[in-house]
Amino acid sequence: MTKSSTIRTVNQWVLLIFLLSGMTGLVYEIVWMKLLVLVMGNTVYSTTTVLAAFMGGLGLGSLLAGRFLHRISLPLKTYGYLEGAIGLYALAVPLLIAAADPLFGALYRSGAASSLSLVRLIVCGGILLVPTTLMGATLPLLSAYLADRKTDLGWTIGKLYGINTLGAVFGAASAGFLLIPNLGLSWSSRGAAFVNLAIAGLILWRFKETPIEAPTAESAKPDRPDSKKNKKRKNRKAPRAESAKPFTIWDRQTRTGALIAIALAGAAAMIYQLAWTRVLSLVIGSSVYAFSLIVTGFVAGLALGALAWSKLLDGRQNAPVWLAGLQAATGLFSLLTVTILGRLPLYMTELMLAKSRSFREMQFLELGLVLLVVLVPTFLMGAAFPLAARISTTTLERFGRSVGDVYALNTLGAITGTLVGGFFLIPTLGTESTIAVAVGINVVAAVLVLLFASNLSLARVAFPLAVIGATLLVWPLTPSFDPRLLASGPHIYAERYQSVARTKSIALESAMKGGEQVFFKEGLHATVSVEKTDPGDFALQVNGKTDASAKGDAATQLSLGHFPMLFHPHAESALIIGLGSGMTLGAVEQYPVKSIDVVELEKRVVEANEFFRPFNHHALDDPRVRLLITDGRQHLTYTDRRYDVIISEPSNPWIAGMSSLFTREFFEQAKARLREGGVMCQWVHAYSMSSLNFKTILATFQSVFPRMGLWEIDPGGDYILLGFAHDQPIDLDAIRSRFADERFRADFTTMNQRSAETLLARVLLGPDEAADYVAEAPIHTDDNALLEYSAPKSFFDAGRRPLLEDLYRHRAKPAGIRKLLGLPDVAGLEAAYEARSAVLEGFRWTLEGEGAKAAASLTRALELDPRDADAVSMLHRLYNQTGKKEDALGRDDIALEAFERAAETVEHFVDGDPSQLRHHFRLNVEYGDTLVRLGTLYFERDRIEEAKSVLELALEGDADNAEIHNNVGATYEAAGLLEEALYEFERAVEIHPSFASAHMNAANIYLRAGLLDRAIASYREAQRHWPEFEMTHYNLGVAFYQSGSWDEAEIEWARALALKPDFEEAKKAVARLNERRAKGETPPVRRR
């Protein structure tokens, strides 16, 4: 093998090694971020600490290495030592973080919140600064090692940077999808460390390196383009390998412009990443896999861009022009992402409905959407570093130092962008304006490069100036985000939107926008919104997912507060993790506790709580409440307070970071903060959850709380775990006294709890049954992160039926319930247990599609307990769905009978008092739908009085439900009772001013009555709230046409056709108008 081929082989090995080094770097970043979350909380501060430490260390290491390169004669061997040091130090990082924990606890307990944040930043940042500084030094070292020709410097640095960044792509993907899910945090980190040590061993013992001669003082000086010496060199015959590409040297001013630009580019890149991540997480979800895909896509674009552009532009004498042009192009294409992001929720919904929702397919779909947003801008960003490094290099000997300087400035800019973007821009301006700021930074960077560059002709700068001009032209034309679409949560609710669109015969986009959005703010940690739904509920949405509601989730939220308090009648202090709607807090406040701590991570949730005050009894106004804006787990870890009751109601474990509130360590921390006799209450769900994951949560909980019970709140939905830190018998008399207290009656009715016996009959598992049920389930720990990586998979692939069948097979008998309570006998338990058994039997038959058997079981359940709202709701829903099915098939008589049975089921339950339905929101809404459908069928059969009777009953049950009024109005309109119909539509608008459908229906009545001014006004209101619905434009055009405003009519019909090109009625209307104009006709005098 010749010497040149040997060198080529070694260089190829070096590139492969540097790719592996980049991979380990991202693995460390992800693992260390998760470790710091456990210490600093699941907050933006922990994320920022890791990012700042990583980028700061990389920049510092690069800077130092560049400064000391002239003293290093064996850069490859030195690189090997650095890799070994990184591996060894990485093994110690978890120990160092754990060692700092007592210090953080002492500061937290002292109440020095500001000092704690600063100390954590300094300590944790300092711990990570050492290995990241070593990492940062590797790029200048290898640049010096591989840079043997001036003509290839741009390609050399681009190749190194691109290969290392490509390794980071593999690191992000492997850590998120392979290593941590299978090995856990510790072994993932150790595995990366072993790779670093293997790299060190390979380099130190396998490769031989010829020492580099130290540069002379003369050679170390930068060449000057105009020096005599340089001119003399230009006259020399260049080496053969370099003859095609002369080495260009730029003056100090041009180099300064490039250095400023690379710093600004780093800031803009991180601002983009933060903003894109915030919006993409609203669209593809907030799981750990979603974040892995976002990081992978972003870094992949940088890597591909660095490799492609450095090869394409290497040796170009107009590199500053290209740097300016590509910076401007980055801004332009990043600005275009605003348009894409604004429509991305709709794209996501349409694609999800077109594809099978398996986890694997969803990951490819989500990656495709991520790349749609980030690939082009990041591909353009990737050119900045190699171009700036090449412009900054004046001699071959100074190449490593130039690389170090450029890398340091780029990372300094990135740190600034991270801090400013995360802590100020997004919470203050929102993501859309934040992207605009970053675009402005790119444009400024491009302008500065051109201003600082010397000897540039107008012809040369035409390209960057044109791109800058295009950016400035496109900027004001960029459509704004629609916050209703952004908060729609398409990754969760796609099928629901499809159902709504079909039921209401509206566009999918209109279904996604839902009701009236009364609150939308982007906070430090999440985007929070509140939607007032058409049926009159208020839904709290965090990152697009509904985490609480005033009515629909009331039973669960109230139960989380009442259950632990009922089982601890003498509780004096309570801790609630997660504010949500505040209804759990409001429930706890009804008991004679002395103090209540509420921990909420996101301040915007507290602001949104204003809309839930009427439903939570103004819970935050209670003087016993202490609101803490911090991480719940962090509070449990560091506080010295002890509580009688701890209630944990986090979001779903498939959301990134939430699984840390379901680990053994978390439950141990909670138990350590319970006083003797304390009760731990934990929310858990069965929907979108695999049987194994559900068992894992229970097994983990029972490993800490051996005396525990599982209560079912909503069959197949929400469940409550109660853990008892004592062995004393439960005070059943105290529980019964609460049920006899009128102050609790309303809440207990909403919870569908009528007595102590019905409460106990809800127990599914006691300690023995739970131990048998979870016998082979693994324990979820901080280190193995089981739930964080398995729960998102089961979100798409899990079905409730296997989970529930297994769970119900293990259901505790009355004896097991009595054992849990520590009581020998409980009067009335057997009867309540039998009634509940019938309900669950009906529910199981429903899951299996056995409608007749389900109806028989539920009927029997109501014979045993006529007041069981679950049985009523299930039986009513069964009949209602049967009626809808038969009605769709045209079997009206069978449909009518089913709807009548559904109505009778509820009528027996309310027993002449429809106001009772206010406590059962979902049943009330479904019952209203049944009555409207029943009224429609009665009208069709000319049973007018019966139709009016059931419609009045629908309104009586929920007079404040705008959707009911609208549906009743539509039924009256279909029956020709226009006056009655108009009254109901106007009432719907009065209740819900942004209810577009009601405005539209009222306008139709006005139009039929010839009240054109009122029709036009109502159509405009409908259009304002429903601009994408073609019928609002068409009907408004008809109103204008009839009023003599032909030009306005033509405009509206054109808009209708733009939304629906095959809209035949609109086409005919335009043709009719043009025909009349062709005949010379003029508009008639406007009627009023």
N, C-alpha and C positions, 0 to 999 in steps of 0.2 A: 504494500500500500504506500503510495507517495505521500509526501509531507502535506501537500495541499488537500488530498483526499482525507487524510487523518484529521486535519484541522476542520474540514467540512463536517466530518462525522461527529467530532466533539461539539461543534457548534449546534448541530441538530439535537444532540443530547442535551445541551444547555437549554435550548428552547423548550424541549419536552419537560425538563426539570422546572423551568420557570412557569410553565403551564400548571404543573402540579403545585407549585408554590402559591400561585394565585388561587387555586382551588382550596388549599388549606386555609388561606387568609379569610375567605368568605365563610368557611365552616366555623372558624374561630369567632368571626363577627356575630354569626347567628347564635352560636352556643353561648357566648359571653353575654349577649344581649338578654337571653333568657335567664341566665344566672343573675344578672343585675336586676331584672324585673322582680325576682324573689326578694331582693334586698331593698330596692328603691321603689317598688310598686309598679303596677302595669300602667305607667304614665309616659307622657312624652318626654319627661325628664330623663328616665332611664334610657330611652331610645337615643335621645340627644347626647347623653354622656358617652354612649358607645360610639356613635358616629363621630362626635367631636374628638374623642380620644383616638379613634382609628385614623381619621384624616389628619389630626394634629401630629400624631406619631409618624405617619407616612411622610408628611411634609417635613417634619424636623429631621427624620432619618435621611431623607433625600438631600436636604440642605447640608447636613453635616458630612454626609458621604462625599458630596460634591466638593466641599471645602478641603477635605483631607485626602482626596484621590491622588494628589501629586506625591504623597508619601507612601502610597500602596503600590508595590511592584508586582504583587500577585493578586489581582482582583478576583479571579475565579476561586482561588483557595480561600480568600477572605470571605467571599460569598458563602462558601461551604461552612465556614465557622459561624456565620450569621444564621444560617438555616438551622444548624445544630443548637445554637443558643435560643432561637425561637421555639424549637420543639421542647427543650428542657424547661423554659420559662412557662410555656403553655400548660405543662403538667402541674405547675404550681399555682396558676391563676385561681382555680376554684378554692384552694386552701387560703389564699391571700384575701379573697373576697369574704370568705366565711370568718376569717380572723378579724375583719373590720366590723362585723355585725354588732358586737357589744357596744362599740363606740356610737354607732347609729342609734341603738336602743336608748342609751343614756341621754343623747341629745333630744330624741323624740319625747321622752318622758319629762324632760326639763321644760318643754314647751317652746324651745328655740327653733321654730319652724324654718326661719330664714337661714339660721346658722346650719341647721341640718342639711338643707339643700346644698349649701355651699360646700360643707365638709364632704358630703357624699360625692359631689362633683369632683372635688380635689382628690379624695382618696381613691375612688373607683377609677377616675380618669388617670390618676398617677399609676395605678396598678396596670392599666392597659397601655399606658404610654410607652413602657419599656419594650414589650414585644413589637408594638406597631412601629416604633422608631427603628428597630432592627429590620422590620419588613421594608420600611421606606428606604433604607440604605441599599437595598438589593438592586433596584433599577439603575442607579448611577454606576454601581460596580460592574454589572453585566454590560451596560452601555460602553464603559471603558474597555472591557474585555473584547467585545465584538467589533468595536469601531476601528477597523484597520484601513479604511479608505474614506477620504473626505467625500467622495461622490455618493456614497451610500448612507450618509449619516441620517437623512430623513427616513429612509426605509429601515435602517437599523433600529432607530428608536420606535418607529411605528410598529415594527415587527415585535419588538420586545414588549411594548406597552399593550399591543393588541393580543399577543399570546397570553400574557399574564392576566389581562382582563377576560380573555376567553376562558382561562382557568377559573376565574371568579364566577363565570356563568355556570360552569360545571359544579363549582362549590355550592352555589345557591340552590341549584336544582337537586344535587345529591343530598345536601343537608336537609332540605325540606321534604323530599320525596323518598329518600332511601335510608340515610344514616340515622337521624334522630328517631324516625318511626320504628326502626328495627333495633337500634343499639342504645337509644337513650342519649342523654346529654353527656354523661361522663365518658362513655366509650367512644362517642363521636369525637369529642375533644381529644381523647387519647389517641384515637386512630389518626387524626390530623397531625398530632405531635410525632407519632411514629413515622409518618411520611416525611416530615421535616428532618428527623434524625436519619432516615434512610438516604435522603438527598445529601445530607452532610457527609455521611459515610461514603457514598458513591463518588462525590467530588474529591474528597480528601485522600481517598485510598485508590481511586481508579484513574483519575485524570492527571496528566502531567502538564505543567504550565511553564512557559518561558517567561522569565521576569521582564516586566516592562521597564525600559530605562526611564529614570526620572527626567522630566522635561527640564531643559536649560532655561535660564531666566529669559533668554531671547525668544525661545520657542513658546514659552508660556504666555507671552504677551499677545493680545489680540491683534490680528492683522488689520491694517487700515486700507480701505479700498483705494485711497488716493496716495498712498505712500510710494516713494520711489522703489523701495524694496519690493513692494507688491507688484509694481509695474514690471520690474525686472523679472519677477517670477512668472508673470503672465507671458513674457517673451520666451521663456524656456519651453522646451518640448515636454509636454505633459506625459506622464506614464501612460502606457497603452490602455490599461484598464480604465483610465479616467478620461481619456481623450474625448469621449462622447459627451460628457457632462462636466463642464467647468465648474469649479467650486466657487459659489457666490458668497460674498461677505457683505453683510449689511451694516450700515453705520450705527452708532450708539443710539441715535434718536429713533431709528426704525426698530431696533431691538427693544428699546424702552416701551414703545407702543405695543409690541407683541407681548411683552411681559404684563403690561396692564390688562391687555385683552384676555390673556389666559386666566388671570385672577378673576376678572368679571365673568368669564365663561364658566369657571368653577362655581361661582355663586349662582348664576342663572340655572345651571344644570341641577343643583340640589333643590332650588326653589321649584323647578319643574317636577322633579321627582316627588317632592312632598305634595304638590297640588294634584298631580296625576294620581298618586296613590290614594289621596282622599276621595277623589271622584270615582276612581275605578273600584274602590272598596264598596262604594254605594251600589255599584252595578253588578260586580261579580261576587260580592260577599266579603266578609271580614275574617274568613278562615285563615289559618296559617298557610294553607296551600295557595290561597289567593295572593297573599303577600309574597310568597316564594315566586309565583309566576310574574308578579310585577317587577321584582328585583331582577329575576332572570331575563325578562324581556328588555329592561332598561340597560343592563350591563351588556347583554348580547349586542345591542345596537352600537354601544360604544366600542366594543371589541371589533366588530365587523367594519365599522367606520374607520378606526385607526389603521387596520390592516389594508383596507382598500385605498383610502386616500393617501396614506404615506407611500404606497407603491406607485400610485398614479402621479403624485405631485413631486416625488423626490427629484431633486436637482433643478427644479423650476426656478428661474430667476425672478419671477413675479410672485413668490410665496406670500408676501404681505397682502397682495391683492386677493389672493385665494383665501387667506385667513379672514380678511374683512368680508369677502363675499359669502363665505360659508357661515360666518357668525350671523350675518344678516339673514341668510337662508334658514339657519336654525330658528331665528325669531319668527320668520314668516311661517314656516311649517308648524312651529309650536303654536302660533296664533290660530292656525287652521284646526288644531286639535280641539279648540273650544267648540267649534261647530260639531265635530265628531262626538265629543264627550256629551254635548247637550242632547244628542239623539241616541247615544249609546244604550240607555235603558230600554228604549223601544227595540233596537236591534237585538239586544240580549233576550228580550221576551219572545220576539218572533223566532229567533234561532232555537231557544229552549223548547218552544212548542213544536218546532219542526223536527227536533231530534229526540231520541230516547234519552232519558235522564239518568244514564249510568254515570258513576263517578269518573271513569276514564274518559268518556266522551265529553263530559262537562269540563274537564281539565284542558282538553284540546280546544274546545270552544272558547273557554276563558283566555287561554294563551293567545288564540287568534285575535280576540278583541283587544288584549293588551298590546300586541304587536301592531294592530291597526292604529292605535294611538301613539305609541312611543317609538316605533322602529325608524321611521324616516327622520324625525328630529334627532334622535340619539345617534343615528348613522352619521348625520352631519356634525354633531358634537364631537364624534370620535376623531375628526381631523384636526381639532384645535391643538391638542397636546403635541403630536409629532411636528406640526407646522411651526408652532411657537418654539419648540426645542431646536428645530433646524435653523430658524431665523436667529436665535440667540447664540448659536455656535460660531465662533470665529476661527478657532484652530482645532485640529484633531485632538491635541493634547487637552484642550479645555472642554471637550465634548461632554465628559462625565459631569463636570461641574455645571455646565449649562443645563443638562438634563435635571440635575438636582435642584437648581434654582427655579426652573420652570415648574417642576413637580411641586416644589414647596409653595409657590405662589398659587398654583391651581388648587391645592388642598386648602390653603388659607382662604381663598375665595369660597370654596365648598363649605368650610366651617361657618363662614359668615352667612352664606345662603341658608344653611341648615338652621342656624339660630334665629335669623331674621324671619325666614319663611315660616318656621314652625311656631315660634312664640309671638310673632307680631302680625305678619301679613295675613295668614289664613284666618286666625281668630278675629282680626280687625276688618279686613277687606273682603274676605271670602276667596274661594279658590279661583273664580273667574278673574277677578281683579289681580290676584296673585300671579296668575299666568301672564296677564298683561304687563305686570311689573317686570317679570323675567324677560319678556319679549323686548321691553324697553332697554333692559341691561344688554341684551345681545346687540341691539341696534347701536347703542352707545359704544360698545366694544368695537363694532365694525367701523364706526365713524372715527374713533380714536386711532385705530390702526392706520387709516388713510391719512389722518392729520399728521401723525408722527412720521409716516413713511416719507423718504426722500426720493426725489427724481421720478415721480410718477406722472405720466402723461394722462390727459383726459381719456384717451382711447383705452388705456390700461385699467382705469378705474370705472369704466362704463358698467362692467358686470356688477360689482358690489353696489354702485349707486342705483342701478336698476332694481336690484333686489331690495335695497332699503326703501326705494320709492314704492315698490309693490307692497311692502309690509305696511307702510304708512297709508296706502290706499285701501288695503283690505281691512285694516284695524277698525275703522268706524262701521264697516259693513258686517262685521262678525256678529251673528245673533247671540243673544244672551241665553244663559241657562234657564230652563224652566224648573224652578225648585220643586214643583209637584212631581215632575218626571224623575228628578234626581232622588227624591225621597220615596220612590215607589217600590223599592226593593224587588226588582224583577227576578233575581236569583232565588227568591223565596216564593213569590206570589204570582208567578207567570200563569199558572193554571187557573188561579182565582180570577185574574183579569180576563182570561179567555172566556170563562163562564159568564162573567158580568157582561162582557161585550155581546155574547150570543143572546143572553136573556133580555137585555135592553135594546138589542139591535143597534148598537153603537160601535164606533171605531175602537180598536184595541187601545190606541193612545188615549182616547177619552176615558176608557175604563181605568187605565193606569193612573190618570190624574185624580180619579176618585172624587172625594168631597172637597170641602173648603179647607185650604191650608191656612191655619190661623197663626202658626209660628214656624219659623225656619231660621236657625242660626248655626254657624259653624264654630265649634269650640276648639280648645286645645287638643282634646282627645277624640272628639267625635262630632258628627253632624246631627243635630237634634231638631226634630220637627213635631208639630202637633196638627193632626187632621180632625176636623169635625166632619163625621161621616153623614151621609144622607139620612140614615135612620136616627141620627141625633146623638151618636156616641162621640167621645173624644179619645183619640188614639195617640199615645206617645211613641214616637219612632226614633230609634237611635241607629244611625247609619242605615236607614231604610227599613229596618226591622221593627215591627211593633213590639215593644217591650212591656207595655201596660195600656190599659184603657179604663175609662170611667165606668163603663157598664158591662161590656162583654167579658172582661176578665175580673169582674168585681168579686165573684165567689172565691177565686183563688187568692186574690190579694187580701181579702178580709180574713180568709182562713189562716193565712200565714201569720197574721197578727193575733187572732183569737186562739188558735189551737195551743200554742205554747203557754199562753197566759191562763188558759183554762186548766192546764195540767200543772201550773205553778201558781196557785191562788194567792200566795203571799209574796210574790215577786216585787222587789223594790227598784230594780234597775234593769234596763234592757238595752241591747245593742242591735241596730238594724243595719245590715250591709246592703245598700242599694235603696235610694229614695223612690225611684219610679214615679208612680202617680201620687204617692203619699198616702194611699188608702190603708196600707198595712200599718203605717205609723198612726193613722187616725184610729185604727182598731185598738192598737196597744194603749193609746191615750185614754181609752174608756175605762181602764183599770187603775187602781190606786198606786201606781208606781211613782217613785220619787224623782227618777232621772231616766232620760232616754237619749242615747247617743245614736245619731244617724250619720252614716258614712256614705258619701256620694263622690264619685271620681270626677264627673263632668259638671262644671258649673252651669252649663246651659240647661241641664236637666232641672236644676233648681229654678231657673228662670221660667222654664216651660211649666213648672208646677202651678203657676198662677191660674192656669186653665182648669186645674183639678181641685181648686180650693172648695167649690161648692159640694164636691163629692167626698172629700177627705176631712170634712169638718174643720177646715182652715188649720190643718195639722201643724204647719210650721210656726204658727203663732203661739203655740203652747209654751209657756215659760220653762217647762221641764225639759224641753228639747234642746240638745246641743248638736248643731249641724257641723260636720267636719268634711271639708272638701279635700279628700285624700283617698288613697287606695285602701280598701277594706282589709285586705290581708296584711298590709303594712301596719295598720292600726292594731290589729290583733297581735302581731309579732312584737311590737315595741311598747304598747301601752302597759301601765301597771294597774289599770282599772280592772275590776272584776264585776261580772254581771250575773244576774239570776237567769236571764233569758237572752240568748243570742239567736237572731233570725238572719239567715243568709238567703237573699233572693237575687242572685246574679242573673245575667242573661244566659243564653244557651251555651253549653260547653264546646260546641263546634265553632264558636267565635274566638278568634285568637286572643289568648290571655285569660279567658274565662275559666279554662279548665284548671287553673291554679287555685280556684275556689272550690274544687272538688277533690283535692289530693289528700292523702293521709296526713301530710304535714300540716295542711290547713285545718283539718278537723282536730288534730292534736293541739294546735295553737288555740282553737276555740275552746276545747275542753280545759286547757290550762287557764283560760280567762273566766271560766264558770265558777261561781261560788258553790259551796256544798248544797246539793239539792237542786242544782241548776238544770235547765232544759235547753238543748240545742235544736233549732228548727231549720231544716234545709229543704229548699224547693228543688224538685226534679221533674222531668217530663218524660213521657213515653212516645210522643210523636216524633217522627224523623230521627228515631233512635233505634239502634240495633239491640237485640236482646242481650248480647254480651256486654255492650257498653252500659246498659241499664243495670245489669248485674254487677258490673265493675264499680259503679257508684255506690250501690248498696253494700257490696263487700267491703269497700274502703271505709264507708261510714261505720259499719258494724265492727271493723277492726279497731276502731277508737271508742265507739259507744256500744258495748256488748248488749246493753239493755236498750233496745230500739224498736220502733214500730214504723210501718209504712201505711199511710192513710191515702185513700183515693179521693180526690176532689172531683175530678171530671173523668169518667171512664175513657181510657185511652188517651187522656190528655195530661192533666197536671196531677202531681202527687206531692205529698209532704212526708219527710222523714223527721221523726222526733227521737232525739237521743237523750237519755236520762243519766245525769251524773250522780245517781243515788240508787239505793235498793229499797227505798221505803214504798209502802203501798200508796197508790194514787188516791187522793181525797175526792171520792166520787160525790159526796154530799156537797162539796164546794162547787163542783161542776153543775150539779143539778140546781143549785141556788142561782147560778148565772142564767140558766135557761128559764128560771121562773121570774127573772128580773126584766121588767118591761123595757129598760134602757137598751137591752141587747137584742130585743125582738126583731127589729128591722134587719140588722146585720145577719142574724142567724137565719132569717127567712131567705135572704139573698144567698146565703151559703147552703141552702137546702138542709139545714140542721134544725130539727124540731125538738130534740130531747137529748139527754146524755146517752141514751141507748142508741139512737140513730147515729150519733157521733162515733160511738164505739163499734157499731156495725160496719163502719167505713174502714176499719182496720183490715188490711190485706195480709200483712205479715207481722208476726211477732218475732222475738229473738230466735226461737227454734226453727220456725218456718223460714225465716230469712237465711239462717245458716245452711239449711238444706237447699234453698233456692240458689244461693250463690256459691255452692260448694267448690266449683272448679273455676270460678271467676278470678282473674288477676287483681292485684291491688294497684290502684293508681297513685303514683308518687311524683314528686317534683322531678326526679331524675328520669324516669322512664317516659313521662309525658304521653301516656297511653291515650287518654281521651282527646287531647289536643289534635292528635293525628288520626285517630280512628273515628271520632265523632263526625267530622266533615264527610267522611266516606259514607257513613250510614245515613246521612241527610238525604242522599239521592237513592241509595240502594235498599234502605230498610223498609220493611212493612210492619205495621202495628200488630197484625194478626198473630205471627209466631211469638212475639214478645208477650202479648196478653194471654194467649193460650197457656204458655208456660207459667206465667205469673198467677193466673187464676187456679191452675192445678195445685199450687202451693198455698192457696188461701187459708188463713188461720181459721180454725173452728172456734166456737165460743170458749172452749177450754183454753185454747192458746191465747185468746184475748184476755181472759181472766188472769192468766199467768203473767202476761205483760203488765197488767195493772197491779199485780200483787194482791188480788182480792179473791176470796174463795167463792163468792157468788155475786152476781149482778142481776137484780130483778129486771125482767123485761128484755134482757139481751137476746134470748133465743128468738123471741117474736120479731124483733128488729132485724136480727141476722137472717131469718127466713125471708122477710120481705126484701132485704137487700140482695139475697141470693137470687130471687126471681128477677130483679132488675138486671143483674149481671148475666143471668141466663138469657134474657131477652137481648141484651147487648151482644152477646156472643153469637146468637142466631142471626142478628142483623149483620155482623161482620161476615158471616158465611153466606149471606144472601137468602136466608130462609125466612121470608117475610111473614108467612102464616104462623110459623112456630114462634117467631119473635113477638108477634102481636099477642099470641096466647100467653106467653110468659109475662109480658108487660101488663096485660090485663089482669093477670093473677097478682102481680106485684101491687097494682093499684087497689085490688080487693083487700090485700093485706095492709096496705098503707096508702090511703087515698091522697095524702098530702105530699107524696114523694114527687118533687118537681122533675127529677131525672127520668122517672118512668113516664110521666106525662109528656115530657119533651121528646123522648125517644119514640113513644107510640104516635104522638102527633106528627113527628117528622116522617115516620114510616107511612102513615096514611097520606100525608101531603105529597111525598115523593111518588107514591102510587098514583095519586090523582094527576100529577104533572105528566107522568109517563103515559097514562091512558089518554089524557087530553091531547098529547102530541100525536098519538096514534089515531086520533079521531073517534075514540070510543067515549063519547061525551057522557053517556048514562053511567058507565062504570066510574069515570072520573068524578062525576057529581057525587056519587055514593061515597067515594073515598074522601073527598073534601068535606062532606057532611060528617063523616066519622071523625075526621081530624078535628073539626070544629067542636063536635060533641065532647071529645076527649078533654079539651081545654075548658069547655063550659062546665063540665062536672067538677073540674079542679077549682075553678074560681068561685063556683057556687053562688052566682049572682053578684059577685064583686070583682069586676074586671080590673080594678085598681091594683089587685094583688100581682098582676103581671108586671108591674113596674119593678118588682124585685127580681124578675127573671127575664132579662133583656132579650136574650136570643129566642126564647120561647115566644116572647111578645112580638118580636119582628116576624118570626115564622107564622105565628097565628094571624097576624095582620095580612100576610101574603095569602094565607088560606082563605080568609074572609073576602079579600078582593077577588080572588079567582072564583070563589063560590058566588059572589055577587054577579060576576060576569056571566056565569052559566045560567043564573036565575033570569037575568035580563034577556038572554038569548031565548029563553023559554017563556017570555012574557010574564014571568012571576015577579012583577015590578015591586010589590010591597015587600016580598021576602028579600029581594035584592037590596032595597033601601035599608031594610032592617039589619042585614049583616054588614053593610057598609058603615052604617052608623055605629054598629058594635065595634068595628075595626077602629074607628076614630075615638070611640069612648075608651078603648083599651090603652091608647097612646096618642093623646091629642096633640102632643108636641113632636110627633114623628113626621117630618116633612115628606118622607118617601111614601108613607101611608096616605097622606092627603093627596099627593100627586097621583098615586095609583087609583085612589077612589075617584078623583077627578077624571082620569082617563076612562074609567068604567062608566061614569055618568055621560061623558062625551060620546062614547060608543053607543050608548042607549038613546042619544038625542036630547038628553037633559042638559042643555048648554049652560043655563044659569047656575044650576047646581055644580056643574063641572068647573065653571069659572071661579066660583067661590072657593072650591077646594084648591085650585091652582094658585090663586092669590094667597090663600092661607099657607100653602107650602112655601111660597116666596117670602112671606112675612116671617116664617120660622127660620128659613134657610135662604138668606138673600142671594147667595151665589149658586143656588140650585138651578143650573142651566136648563134642565129638562122641564122644570115647572115654568120657567119664563117662556120657553118655547111653546108649551102647551097653552098657556094663557094667551100668547100672541096669536096662536091659531084660532082661538075663540074670537078674539078681537077682529081678526081678519074676516072671519065668517060673518061677523056682525056688522062689518063695514066701518069699524072704529079704527081707521088706518093709522092715525097718529099714535094711538096707544099700541097698535100692533107693531109699528115700526120701533117704538121705544122698547117694547118687550123683546122683539127680535134682536135689537142691539145689545140688550143685557144678556140674552142667551149667547150671542156671538162673543161677547166680552169674556164669558166664562167657558165657552166651548168653541173657540175659533176654528178648530180643525174639523168641525162637523159640517158637511156640505149642505145639509138641509137648512141650517140657520141662514146661510147665504142665499139659497134658492128661495126660501119663503120670504126673506126680507126683500129679495128682488121682486117677488110677486106683489108684495105690499107697495113697493115703490111704483111698480108698473100700474097698479090699480089707482094709485094716487096721482098719476101723471108724470112721475119723475123717471122718465125712460132712461136717461143717462145713468142714474144711480142704479136702476134695475139691471142694466147691461153690465155694470161693474160687478154687482153681486153675483150674477149668473156666471160671469167669467171666473170669479173666485170659486164658485161651486164646482165648475168644470176643472179648474186647476187641482182641486182636491180629489175629484172623482171624474176622470176623463170620459168614462162611459156613462155618465149621468144623462139618460135619454130625455127626461123631463126638462132639464136645463138646456139641452141642445134644441129641443122643440121650441122652448120659450125664446131663445135667441133668434132662431129662424123666423118665428112669428113676428118678433119685433122688427127684424130687418125687412121682412116682407111689407109690413105696414109703412116703414120709412120709405121703402122703394116706391110705394104708391103715393108718396107725398103726404101721408097722414101726419098729423101733429098730435101731441098728447092732449087728452081731454082736460077740461078744467078740473083741478084737484078737488075731490070730495073731502069734507071734514066731518 
